[in-house]
């Protein structure tokens, strides 16, 4: 039995004879059942099994059987040390891919004998051939309805090769065997379905053979009425200036950025409009092979709406329907094409609009946008793969592994269902490549406004009662509760148990620009008609987060001088996320449903309460430890988030651990269950530690490189630096908007008379004290706290005597010029909406920003 033991373990000092390998931060030991080290200082390693293309393969210890197969599978005793990888290179052994946790698929040269292999690698436990049955991910077959929605006339096969040179050899072999080649990319070949799978998997150079899968848009058409307009409230004064966002979707308006042609909301900010013609895989099935109908958004208007939510200026609506990042620039990639199907195939699939321009290898799409300057890529579509890891996932993960500054977002999907009527969404409906490790997978909460756009209940998505059976949910409006999950939002976990989606954002009844080239009305038109419409789905939520990523990057660059890596963007968004509430209670939703929560940009912006480590340089090798020491002078809440871009593969390849060591040397691990210390996470690429209170004392926050196969692993770590607020507010609780005599009395019974005391409570506690009806109050309180956190590093000291009511005046106070006053008013205006109107003249800014934190 092999175990890993921390090098600072006192137990290890007395058992050095058991150590078989020493890493910088821990040691690998071999021991019997009666020689177990303390559980808090060690853990047992999995034995005998490695994951090969997602399926478990057993390689018993001592078995070194391999014959004439061109490639072999290695299994090591423990984490892959850097010197072991160097030994492989010296032996001329080529690594093709990693087989977690401690395996490799390799190619052994004829010059390396078995005897030399065993001698040079004493902790190599076993070797076997990489065989044809392992050349598959064993994906569940895509449903006919999903192939139909994606426009696939019949079943196809995708063959993935080890490299480009071998792909050419495989193409020649397929031709010789009589197979038709539909399309190729650098490493992939698409052919019609065949019963000769075993024959293809045995071909030299073939890594994988699986059924091809089609993608579809992640928005939901409705059966119901249309409604009236609303607005999407955006956050703060950030605009996305200097950022470039790519959107790959159906099309953009009329498809041209000529003056007078493009929707006014995009005018002057389009970097490029690109159209992808019909993929060659369709050549045998369409009357117009390679057709390109241009970048116009002719059918649903989906692409124009998504782009508008992300970067629309709102000009045509007088700013009412502006997007999240209205000054960001846009690269648009139109991948929808009208595909005219040949008559002999129309019985299986009709002619129509499909995402048939999508490339065989998604990296071509991402790289094209990157060359146009876009490091943020929004994709509001996917394959209803039920959490499986597909070729699309591999390609997305590989692109991000190779481009650490990029952020790729994918919609989680719209397959959410509650068939048993318990008001809890069923697990496992996640789209791919949202199920990839490195992408940001976005689920949807309800939109902020009720009674607009589509005004019906969730039954509008399910007239035949196949998805939603509970009467309350079927009648419940589809928007109006942005703190709750949207019923259509697809859920995780991924098939290997990872937390997905990563985050959620509002996604129902959102207004945005309407394509001038379509007659579609979405979920209803929005005024001014006909230039805007409502839509809903995780597509819309993904567009919202895409815009927020641009704002986050702009803020950290301008305010902190930091260019964020993609891993840092993910860490900060998870760090700032707020809980998504269950639909039947005030409890937090499951991680499988809502991921790490709903995005709250204000809590992710640069501020004294956040410490960010964005290590994209040296990184960590196996066994190395990064450590951040800090002292808590008074009890404080604590949150830390670790994120990294992993190597591509169905399971976790490069394994980092997040660990908080308390003053008594006990450990709290990342993604620990509530109320528990947990254990090291062996699944996720995002780990979060969240504690309601850290007592006074000295702490160590560690990032531990458990198993790194690539030489080094970059990462990003965001953590709390000090208590959530350094200011007390001695104003009466009754002065907060929404607090009347009854609420004030309840709070006084709890010993809370001032807003300073109220700010010490989290949202969940506030709701429990004030009953369910206090949701809105809790939201106001969170807004006030967020405003304080943003402003505390630069308090408005020059105008501390100004009252809140004075902020409504456009004329500046004595001694301040108009431009400075306008900037301060813009910064402080959100405070007006937090306090009751009748008390604003009695509240001065010094009441909010000029007192140290004290007791109630």
C-alpha positions, 0 to 999 in steps of 0.5 A: 500500500502506498501513501503520501505523508506531509514532510512536516509530519512528526510521524514521518521522522520515526518511519523514514525506512518506509519512504520510497520517494521524497518530493519537496512538500511530501513523501511517498511511503510503502506501508502495511495496514498496521503502519498507518500514519495519522489520517490528517497528515496523509492519505492512501493512493488509488491502486491498480487503476488508471483512466484511459480516455475516461474509462478505468483500466487495471494494470496489476503491480508487477505485470510488464506485458506488452507486445507489438502494439505501437503504444503502451500504458504505464502505471506508477506508484505515486505522483509523477516526479519531475525526475521520472519524466526526465528519465523517460525523455532520456530513455527516448520514451515519447509521452502521448497522453496522461492517464490519471491519476498516475499513468501515461500512454507512451511509445517505447523505442526498440532500444529500451529493453524491459530490463532497462525500463524496470532498472531506470524506473523502480516505481513503475508498477506495471505496463500493458499495451494500448489496445483497440477497446481502449480507443473510445470514450464510450460516450452515450449515443447522442439522441436522434432528436438532438442530432435532428436539432443539430442538423446531422442527417445520419450517424457519423464517426469522428476519428482522432489521431495522435498527430498530424503526420499519422492523420495523413497515414490514417486517411490513406488507410481509410481510403484503401479500406473503402471508407468515405472521408467527409471532413478532416482537421489537424488531428481529426477525420469524420466518416459515415458510421460503419460496423467496422469499428474494431478494424479502424481502432486497430489502425496505427496512429488512431487514438480515439474513435467515437460517434460524432456529436452535433451542437445546438443553441442554448436558448429556449423557444416558448409556447405562449404570449409575448409581453412588454419591455423591461431593462437590464440593470448593469453594474457601476461605471465600468464600460469594457473599454480596451477589451475585445469580446468574440461571439461565435453564434448564428449571425450579427444583424444584417451581417455587415458593419457598413455605415447605416447597415448595422444595428446602431447598438454595435456601430463603430465597435465591430473589430471583425464580422466573419462567416464560416461556410458549411463544413465539408462533412455536409458535402454529401448531404447538401445541394450546395456544398461549402455554401456561405450565406454570409454573417447575417442573422436570418433565422432566430436572431439569437446571435444578435441578441447574445452579442447585444447583451455582452457589448450593445451600447443601447443607443437605439433605446436611449441607453435603456437596453445597453449591454454589460460592456457597452464600450468593448469591441466585438469580433463576431463569428457566424457559424449558422448556415442555411443548409439545403439538404438533398431530397434523398436525405430530407426524410431524416433531416429537413433543410433549414438553419443549423450550426453547420459552419462549426469547424471540426476542431474548435481550436480553429474557431478560438484561434481565429478570434484570438488573431483578431485580438479577442481573449474572451470568447462567448459560446451560447450553444453546445451538445446535450451530452449529459455531462460527458467529456467529448472531443469538443471538451478536449479541444477547448481544454487544450486551447486554454492550456496553451493560451493562459490569458484566454477565457472561453465561456460556454452555456450550461444548456437548457435541459433542466427538469424536475420530473418527480415534482420535488422542486429540485432540478435533476442532476446530470443534464449539462451540455458539452463543452460546458463539461470541459475542465477549463471553460467557464460553464454558465447556468441561468438564474431568473431574470430581474423583472417579472411581467415582461417578455414572456409573462407565463409560468414554466409550463410554457416550456413544457406544455405536455408536462414531461419536464416540470410536474409541480403545480407551483413551479408550472404556474410560477413566472419565469423571471423576477427572482434573480437569486433563484435558479431558472428551471430550464438551466442544465445541471451538473455534475460532469460525468467524472464528478466535477462541480458544474456549471461554474457560475450562474447569472440572470438568463430569462426575459432579458431585452437586447438588440433584435436582428434587422434581418429576421422576422423572429420575435423571440420571447416578445418585442421590446420598445422601441419596436421593432429594434429589441426583443426578449429572449431567455436561456443559459445563452443569455446568462453566458452573454451576461457573464462574457460582458462581466469578464470584460469589466473585471479585466478592465477594472483590475488593469486600470485600478490595480495595474494587473493583467488577469490570466484566465485562471485569475478571472475564474478565481475572482468570479468564484471568490465574489459569487453569492449563493443561488437559493433553492426554489422551495426554501431559503437554503443554498442550491446544490453545487450540482445545480448552481455551481459556486453561485451567482456572479456578483461583480462588485465583490470581485473587483480590486479592493483591500479585502482581496489578495490575488496571487496570479502565478503564470510564470514558474508554477509548481512541480510535483510536491512543491508548495506555495504558502501564504502566512497571515495573522488574524487580529480579530475574528473574521470571515474567510474565503479563498479560491484556487483555479488553474487550467489543467491539461486536456483529458477526461479526468483531472491530470495536474492535481493542485490542492488548496489547504488552510492550516489553522493555529492548532495545525488542523487542516481545512481542504478546498471544497470541504463539505459545510461544517467539515474540514474535508479531504483533498479534492482529486476531481476539480480544477476550482477549489474554494474554502469558505469559513464564517469565522476565523478566530484570532491566530496565525494561519497558513494558506497552501497550494500543494502540487500533488501530481504534475505531469507537465513539468510545472502548473500555473495557478491563480489564488484569490483570498480574503485579506481582512474582515469584510468591512472596516467601517461601522455604521451607527445609523438606526436600522429603520433608516434602511429602505424596506425596514419598517417598525416591525422589522426594526423591532425584530432586529432589536430583539436580536440585539441589533439596533444599528446598521453596523451590527446588521452588516456583521450578519450574512444574508442567510442569517438576515433572512432567518431573523426577518423571515422569508419576506426580507429577501429584498432587505438582505439584497439592499444590505449586500449592496451597501456592503459591496459599495463600502468595500469598493469605496473604502480604499478611496473614501470621499474625504473631500465631501464627507459633510455632504448629505445623501440628498445632496448627491441628487444635485448636479451643481457641485459643492463650494470648492469643487469643480463640476467634473470632479463632482460628476465623478464623485456623484457617479461613484456614490449614487448607488447609496441613494437607493439603499436608504429610505427617502425620508432619511436621506437629508439626515445622512451625511457621508461621514456617517458611512465612511469616517468611523472605525469598526466597533461594537453595536 
